[in-house]
Amino acid sequence: MLSKLSSYCVFAILIGCAFISIEVFAHGVDDNTRAFLEQNSGVQFVPFLYIGAKHMITGYDHLLFLVGVIFFLYRSRDVFLYVTMFTIGHSTTLLLGVLGDIQVNAYLVDAIIGLSVVYKGFDNLGGFKRCFNWQPNTQWAVLIFGLFHGLGLATKLQEFNLPKEGLFTNLVAFNIGVELGQFAALVVILIVINVWRKWPSFQRFSTLTNTLLMSAGVMLIVYQLTGYVINK
């Protein structure tokens, strides 16, 4: 009975996440953070550290992708490997995107981030083998999508025209904050998934869970492409 009740709670949360306004979570910046970024000058290590951590913890798209990445990873070293690949990817493009002033359309980048969520749910369901009799290299896929997640972070920071003075240090602080936020979120996700794996419901409802994951990714894609068309 407890197992069933807990399963229903998990699915209620997942369904709720799928239908909560994506605008609130996906790369959103609250008024206080926006005011700080627009007015900041010089090295602000701790504030940027906090903003980076907060952004990752509330980043709907990043967290969904992480859930998909680790959903069927049972060994700690595999979790470490895949999370490291993701980290290398998004850290690289975050720093290069802002420091190199690489201009990309934020809506299209975020649509690709939504695609990464769809990809991981589809991959977890064995869709590539069933539909195409082919399995992409999952490690490379996580790295490549990580690059786009980093570009998404970079485009958000570029909106505020951050001053050059102290920019590198502030970006390093932001990136460290992102990693700390990712680690905190990862710990919670791993605890929930590892506990759930002990229940029979995990295998029974894994298909539904990853289908919901794909649905949330599709919502992200539609939302961002709609924004692209409207603001083109």
C-alpha contacts under 8 A as a table, 3 or more apart, distances in Angstrom:
res1	aa1	res2	aa2	distance
1	M	4	K	5.17
1	M	5	L	6.20
2	L	5	L	5.08
2	L	6	S	6.02
3	S	6	S	5.20
3	S	7	S	6.12
3	S	199	W	6.43
3	S	201	S	7.35
4	K	7	S	5.07
4	K	8	Y	6.25
4	K	201	S	7.43
5	L	8	Y	5.19
5	L	9	C	6.32
6	S	9	C	5.02
6	S	10	V	6.30
7	S	10	V	5.11
7	S	11	F	6.31
7	S	196	W	7.92
7	S	201	S	6.70
8	Y	11	F	5.13
8	Y	12	A	6.02
9	C	12	A	5.04
9	C	13	I	6.28
10	V	13	I	5.24
10	V	14	L	6.31
11	F	14	L	4.91
11	F	15	I	5.95
11	F	209	T	7.46
12	A	15	I	5.20
12	A	16	G	5.95
13	I	16	G	5.03
13	I	17	C	6.10
14	L	17	C	5.08
14	L	18	A	6.23
14	L	209	T	7.65
14	L	212	L	7.22
15	I	18	A	5.02
15	I	19	F	6.51
15	I	212	L	7.09
16	G	19	F	5.37
16	G	20	I	6.03
17	C	20	I	5.28
17	C	216	A	7.92
18	A	212	L	7.15
18	A	213	L	7.81
18	A	215	S	7.18
18	A	216	A	4.95
18	A	219	M	7.91
19	F	22	I	7.84
19	F	216	A	7.76
21	S	24	V	5.68
21	S	25	F	7.39
22	I	25	F	5.44
22	I	26	A	5.59
22	I	60	Y	7.38
22	I	220	L	6.91
22	I	223	Y	7.79
23	E	26	A	5.69
23	E	27	H	7.67
23	E	28	G	6.46
24	V	27	H	7.92
24	V	28	G	5.67
25	F	28	G	5.47
25	F	58	T	5.82
25	F	59	G	5.54
25	F	60	Y	5.12
25	F	61	D	7.89
26	A	58	T	7.70
26	A	59	G	5.35
26	A	60	Y	5.13
26	A	61	D	5.86
27	H	55	H	7.16
27	H	59	G	6.06
27	H	60	Y	7.88
27	H	152	G	7.90
27	H	153	L	7.54
27	H	156	K	7.09
28	G	55	H	7.95
28	G	59	G	7.89
29	V	33	T	6.25
29	V	34	R	6.15
29	V	55	H	7.91
30	D	33	T	5.47
30	D	34	R	6.13
31	D	34	R	5.01
31	D	35	A	6.08
32	N	35	A	5.16
32	N	36	F	6.26
33	T	36	F	5.11
33	T	37	L	6.16
33	T	51	I	7.36
34	R	37	L	5.24
34	R	38	E	6.14
34	R	160	F	7.99
35	A	38	E	5.25
35	A	39	Q	6.22
36	F	39	Q	5.27
36	F	40	N	5.61
37	L	40	N	5.37
37	L	160	F	6.31
37	L	162	L	7.11
38	E	160	F	5.67
38	E	161	N	7.60
38	E	162	L	7.31
40	N	44	Q	7.73
40	N	162	L	7.76
40	N	163	P	7.91
41	S	44	Q	7.59
41	S	162	L	7.98
41	S	163	P	6.34
41	S	165	E	6.93
41	S	166	G	7.63
42	G	163	P	7.58
42	G	165	E	5.18
42	G	166	G	4.81
42	G	167	L	7.48
43	V	165	E	7.24
43	V	166	G	4.52
43	V	167	L	7.17
43	V	169	T	6.51
43	V	170	N	6.02
44	Q	47	P	5.76
44	Q	48	F	6.23
44	Q	166	G	7.74
44	Q	170	N	6.05
45	F	48	F	5.43
45	F	49	L	6.07
45	F	169	T	6.88
45	F	170	N	5.53
45	F	173	A	5.41
45	F	174	F	7.86
46	V	49	L	4.92
46	V	50	Y	6.19
46	V	173	A	7.10
47	P	50	Y	5.09
47	P	51	I	6.13
48	F	51	I	4.94
48	F	52	G	6.02
48	F	170	N	5.96
48	F	171	L	7.43
48	F	173	A	5.56
48	F	174	F	4.74
48	F	177	G	7.27
49	L	52	G	5.27
49	L	53	A	6.33
49	L	170	N	7.97
49	L	173	A	4.70
49	L	174	F	4.69
49	L	175	N	7.33
49	L	176	I	6.32
49	L	177	G	4.26
49	L	178	V	7.59
50	Y	53	A	5.21
50	Y	54	K	6.04
50	Y	174	F	7.40
50	Y	177	G	5.92
51	I	54	K	5.09
51	I	55	H	5.93
51	I	174	F	6.58
51	I	177	G	6.93
52	G	55	H	5.15
52	G	56	M	6.36
52	G	173	A	7.60
52	G	174	F	4.45
52	G	175	N	6.19
52	G	176	I	7.20
52	G	177	G	4.27
52	G	178	V	4.44
52	G	179	E	7.99
52	G	181	G	7.28
53	A	56	M	5.36
53	A	57	I	6.22
53	A	174	F	7.50
53	A	176	I	7.77
53	A	177	G	4.13
53	A	178	V	4.53
53	A	179	E	7.01
53	A	180	L	5.83
53	A	181	G	4.08
53	A	182	Q	7.34
54	K	57	I	5.19
54	K	58	T	6.14
54	K	177	G	7.71
54	K	178	V	7.60
54	K	181	G	6.50
55	H	58	T	5.37
55	H	59	G	5.71
55	H	178	V	7.00
55	H	181	G	7.72
56	M	59	G	4.84
56	M	62	H	6.98
56	M	63	L	7.72
56	M	178	V	5.44
56	M	179	E	7.95
56	M	181	G	5.35
56	M	182	Q	5.98
57	I	63	L	7.55
57	I	181	G	5.29
57	I	182	Q	6.59
57	I	184	A	7.69
57	I	185	A	6.12
59	G	62	H	5.42
59	G	63	L	6.18
60	Y	63	L	5.43
60	Y	64	L	6.22
61	D	64	L	5.25
61	D	65	F	6.30
61	D	113	I	6.90
61	D	114	G	6.67
61	D	117	V	7.35
61	D	217	G	7.83
61	D	220	L	7.78
62	H	65	F	5.25
62	H	66	L	6.28
62	H	149	H	7.25
63	L	66	L	5.01
63	L	67	V	6.15
63	L	185	A	7.52
64	L	67	V	5.09
64	L	68	G	6.35
64	L	117	V	6.38
64	L	213	L	6.97
65	F	68	G	5.13
65	F	69	V	6.15
65	F	116	S	6.71
65	F	117	V	4.96
65	F	120	K	6.92
66	L	69	V	4.95
66	L	70	I	6.25
66	L	83	V	7.94
66	L	186	L	7.60
67	V	70	I	5.59
67	V	71	F	5.70
67	V	189	I	6.91
68	G	71	F	5.22
68	G	117	V	7.10
68	G	120	K	5.36
68	G	121	G	5.94
68	G	124	N	7.30
68	G	210	N	7.41
68	G	213	L	7.42
69	V	72	F	7.55
69	V	73	L	7.68
69	V	82	Y	7.33
69	V	120	K	6.49
69	V	142	V	7.77
70	I	73	L	4.99
70	I	79	V	6.22
70	I	82	Y	7.92
70	I	190	L	7.88
71	F	124	N	7.91
71	F	193	I	7.15
72	F	124	N	7.43
73	L	76	S	7.85
73	L	78	D	6.33
73	L	79	V	6.16
74	Y	78	D	7.44
74	Y	79	V	7.70
75	R	78	D	5.37
75	R	79	V	6.53
76	S	79	V	5.11
76	S	80	F	6.16
77	R	80	F	4.95
77	R	81	L	6.03
78	D	81	L	5.00
78	D	82	Y	6.17
79	V	82	Y	5.41
79	V	83	V	6.01
80	F	83	V	5.29
80	F	84	T	5.91
81	L	84	T	5.14
81	L	85	M	6.28
82	Y	85	M	5.06
82	Y	86	F	6.28
82	Y	139	Q	6.42
82	Y	142	V	6.98
83	V	86	F	5.04
83	V	87	T	6.02
84	T	87	T	4.92
84	T	88	I	6.06
85	M	88	I	5.22
85	M	89	G	6.25
85	M	139	Q	7.01
85	M	140	W	7.94
85	M	142	V	6.44
85	M	143	L	4.98
85	M	146	G	7.47
86	F	89	G	5.16
86	F	90	H	6.30
86	F	142	V	5.67
86	F	143	L	5.11
86	F	145	F	7.54
86	F	146	G	4.69
86	F	147	L	7.79
87	T	90	H	5.43
87	T	91	S	5.82
87	T	143	L	8.00
87	T	146	G	6.84
87	T	179	E	7.54
88	I	91	S	5.34
88	I	92	T	6.03
88	I	143	L	7.15
88	I	146	G	7.41
88	I	147	L	8.00
89	G	92	T	5.45
89	G	93	T	6.65
89	G	143	L	5.17
89	G	144	I	6.55
89	G	145	F	7.39
89	G	146	G	4.30
89	G	147	L	4.24
89	G	148	F	7.76
89	G	149	H	7.80
89	G	150	G	6.74
90	H	93	T	5.50
90	H	94	L	5.90
90	H	146	G	4.68
90	H	147	L	4.72
90	H	148	F	6.83
90	H	149	H	5.45
90	H	150	G	3.56
90	H	151	L	7.05
91	S	94	L	5.16
91	S	95	L	6.28
91	S	147	L	7.75
91	S	150	G	5.99
91	S	175	N	6.64
92	T	95	L	5.61
92	T	96	L	6.11
92	T	147	L	6.94
92	T	150	G	6.99
93	T	96	L	5.00
93	T	97	G	5.25
93	T	147	L	5.59
93	T	148	F	7.42
93	T	150	G	4.90
93	T	151	L	5.34
93	T	154	A	7.24
94	L	97	G	5.29
94	L	98	V	6.38
94	L	150	G	4.51
94	L	151	L	5.59
94	L	152	G	7.85
94	L	153	L	6.05
94	L	154	A	4.84
94	L	175	N	7.76
95	L	98	V	5.59
95	L	99	L	5.93
95	L	100	G	7.99
95	L	154	A	7.37
95	L	171	L	6.74
95	L	172	V	7.82
96	L	99	L	5.21
96	L	100	G	5.26
96	L	101	D	7.61
96	L	102	I	7.48
97	G	100	G	5.42
97	G	101	D	5.60
97	G	102	I	4.83
97	G	103	Q	7.56
97	G	151	L	6.30
97	G	154	A	5.56
97	G	155	T	7.61
98	V	101	D	4.92
98	V	102	I	6.60
98	V	154	A	5.58
98	V	155	T	7.67
98	V	157	L	7.35
98	V	158	Q	6.39
99	L	102	I	7.95
99	L	168	F	7.42
101	D	158	Q	7.82
103	Q	155	T	7.58
104	V	109	V	7.36
104	V	155	T	7.21
105	N	108	L	5.50
105	N	109	V	6.31
105	N	155	T	7.80
106	A	109	V	5.14
106	A	110	D	6.07
106	A	152	G	6.50
106	A	155	T	5.78
106	A	156	K	7.56
107	Y	110	D	5.17
107	Y	111	A	6.10
107	Y	224	Q	5.07
107	Y	225	L	6.44
107	Y	227	G	6.51
107	Y	228	Y	5.42
108	L	111	A	4.92
108	L	112	I	6.33
108	L	224	Q	6.84
108	L	225	L	6.76
108	L	228	Y	6.96
109	V	112	I	5.15
109	V	113	I	6.35
109	V	148	F	6.43
109	V	149	H	7.89
109	V	151	L	6.98
109	V	152	G	5.93
110	D	113	I	4.80
110	D	114	G	6.24
110	D	148	F	7.99
110	D	149	H	7.77
110	D	152	G	6.04
110	D	220	L	7.73
110	D	221	I	7.43
110	D	224	Q	6.35
111	A	114	G	4.95
111	A	115	L	6.26
111	A	220	L	6.46
111	A	221	I	4.43
111	A	222	V	7.55
111	A	223	Y	7.95
111	A	224	Q	5.34
111	A	225	L	6.41
112	I	115	L	4.71
112	I	116	S	6.27
112	I	148	F	7.09
112	I	221	I	7.18
113	I	116	S	5.01
113	I	117	V	6.75
113	I	145	F	7.03
113	I	148	F	6.41
113	I	149	H	6.04
113	I	152	G	7.80
113	I	221	I	7.93
114	G	117	V	5.25
114	G	118	V	6.55
114	G	216	A	7.97
114	G	217	G	4.58
114	G	218	V	6.56
114	G	219	M	7.74
114	G	220	L	4.99
114	G	221	I	5.07
115	L	118	V	4.96
115	L	119	Y	5.98
115	L	217	G	6.09
115	L	218	V	7.15
115	L	221	I	6.54
116	S	119	Y	4.95
116	S	120	K	6.23
116	S	145	F	6.13
116	S	217	G	7.48
117	V	120	K	5.29
117	V	121	G	6.33
117	V	213	L	6.76
117	V	214	M	6.28
117	V	216	A	7.68
117	V	217	G	4.95
118	V	121	G	5.30
118	V	122	F	6.04
118	V	213	L	6.81
118	V	214	M	4.27
118	V	215	S	7.30
118	V	216	A	7.75
118	V	217	G	4.89
118	V	218	V	6.52
119	Y	122	F	5.10
119	Y	123	D	5.92
119	Y	214	M	7.46
120	K	123	D	4.95
120	K	124	N	6.01
120	K	214	M	7.76
121	G	124	N	5.12
121	G	125	L	6.34
121	G	210	N	4.76
121	G	211	T	6.46
121	G	213	L	5.63
121	G	214	M	5.19
122	F	125	L	5.16
122	F	126	G	6.54
122	F	127	G	5.27
122	F	128	F	7.37
122	F	210	N	7.29
122	F	211	T	7.67
122	F	214	M	6.75
123	D	126	G	5.10
123	D	127	G	5.56
123	D	128	F	6.25
124	N	127	G	7.45
124	N	210	N	6.85
125	L	207	T	6.44
125	L	210	N	6.82
126	G	129	K	5.71
126	G	130	R	6.25
127	G	130	R	5.11
127	G	131	C	5.71
127	G	132	F	7.74
128	F	131	C	5.37
128	F	132	F	5.25
128	F	133	N	6.27
128	F	134	W	5.60
128	F	135	Q	5.58
128	F	136	P	7.69
129	K	132	F	5.51
129	K	133	N	4.10
129	K	134	W	4.91
129	K	135	Q	5.75
130	R	133	N	5.73
136	P	141	A	7.35
137	N	140	W	5.56
137	N	141	A	6.19
138	T	141	A	4.93
138	T	142	V	6.14
139	Q	142	V	5.25
139	Q	143	L	6.33
140	W	143	L	5.00
140	W	144	I	6.05
141	A	144	I	5.14
141	A	145	F	6.03
142	V	145	F	5.24
142	V	146	G	5.86
143	L	146	G	4.90
143	L	147	L	6.47
144	I	147	L	5.18
144	I	148	F	6.90
145	F	148	F	5.12
145	F	149	H	6.31
146	G	149	H	4.94
146	G	150	G	6.22
147	L	150	G	5.16
147	L	151	L	6.33
148	F	151	L	4.89
148	F	152	G	6.18
149	H	152	G	5.03
149	H	153	L	6.51
150	G	153	L	5.07
150	G	154	A	6.19
151	L	154	A	4.82
151	L	155	T	6.08
152	G	155	T	5.28
152	G	156	K	6.47
153	L	156	K	5.30
153	L	157	L	6.54
154	A	157	L	5.23
154	A	158	Q	6.10
155	T	158	Q	5.00
155	T	159	E	6.51
156	K	159	E	5.51
156	K	160	F	7.72
157	L	160	F	5.82
157	L	161	N	7.46
157	L	162	L	7.44
158	Q	161	N	5.46
158	Q	162	L	7.00
162	L	167	L	7.07
163	P	166	G	7.58
163	P	167	L	6.49
164	K	167	L	5.03
164	K	168	F	7.99
166	G	169	T	5.47
166	G	170	N	6.08
167	L	170	N	5.11
167	L	171	L	6.05
168	F	171	L	5.11
168	F	172	V	6.21
169	T	172	V	5.09
169	T	173	A	6.19
170	N	173	A	5.00
170	N	174	F	6.09
171	L	174	F	4.91
171	L	175	N	6.03
172	V	175	N	5.05
172	V	176	I	6.12
173	A	176	I	5.11
173	A	177	G	6.12
174	F	177	G	4.99
174	F	178	V	6.19
175	N	178	V	4.91
175	N	179	E	6.32
176	I	179	E	5.07
176	I	180	L	6.19
177	G	180	L	5.00
177	G	181	G	6.04
178	V	181	G	5.09
178	V	182	Q	5.98
179	E	182	Q	4.89
179	E	183	F	6.04
180	L	183	F	5.05
180	L	184	A	6.22
181	G	184	A	5.13
181	G	185	A	6.14
182	Q	185	A	5.16
182	Q	186	L	5.87
183	F	186	L	4.94
183	F	187	V	6.16
184	A	187	V	5.29
184	A	188	V	6.63
185	A	188	V	5.29
185	A	189	I	6.17
186	L	189	I	5.03
186	L	190	L	5.94
187	V	190	L	5.22
187	V	191	I	6.17
188	V	191	I	5.19
188	V	192	V	6.26
189	I	192	V	5.24
189	I	193	I	6.11
190	L	193	I	5.14
190	L	194	N	5.80
191	I	194	N	5.23
191	I	195	V	6.07
192	V	195	V	5.33
192	V	196	W	6.08
193	I	196	W	4.97
193	I	197	R	6.05
194	N	197	R	5.13
194	N	198	K	6.99
195	V	198	K	5.67
195	V	199	W	7.56
196	W	199	W	5.53
196	W	201	S	7.63
196	W	202	F	5.93
197	R	200	P	7.44
197	R	201	S	7.91
197	R	202	F	5.30
197	R	203	Q	7.74
198	K	202	F	7.50
199	W	202	F	5.86
200	P	203	Q	6.23
200	P	204	R	6.77
201	S	204	R	4.88
201	S	205	F	5.80
202	F	205	F	5.51
202	F	206	S	5.73
203	Q	206	S	5.24
203	Q	207	T	7.86
204	R	207	T	7.31
205	F	208	L	5.20
205	F	209	T	6.13
206	S	209	T	5.02
206	S	210	N	6.22
207	T	210	N	5.36
207	T	211	T	6.08
208	L	211	T	4.95
208	L	212	L	6.14
209	T	212	L	5.15
209	T	213	L	6.26
210	N	213	L	4.69
210	N	214	M	6.21
211	T	214	M	5.07
211	T	215	S	6.20
212	L	215	S	4.88
212	L	216	A	6.20
213	L	216	A	5.24
213	L	217	G	6.35
214	M	217	G	4.99
214	M	218	V	6.20
215	S	218	V	5.08
215	S	219	M	6.28
216	A	219	M	5.04
216	A	220	L	6.32
217	G	220	L	5.03
217	G	221	I	6.29
218	V	221	I	5.04
218	V	222	V	6.16
219	M	222	V	5.20
219	M	223	Y	6.00
220	L	223	Y	5.17
220	L	224	Q	6.14
221	I	224	Q	5.31
221	I	225	L	6.03
222	V	225	L	5.22
222	V	226	T	5.94
223	Y	226	T	5.21
223	Y	227	G	6.32
224	Q	227	G	4.99
224	Q	228	Y	6.17
225	L	228	Y	4.85
225	L	229	V	6.21
226	T	229	V	5.22
226	T	230	I	6.16
227	G	230	I	5.16
227	G	231	N	5.96
228	Y	231	N	5.33
228	Y	232	K	5.66
229	V	232	K	5.23
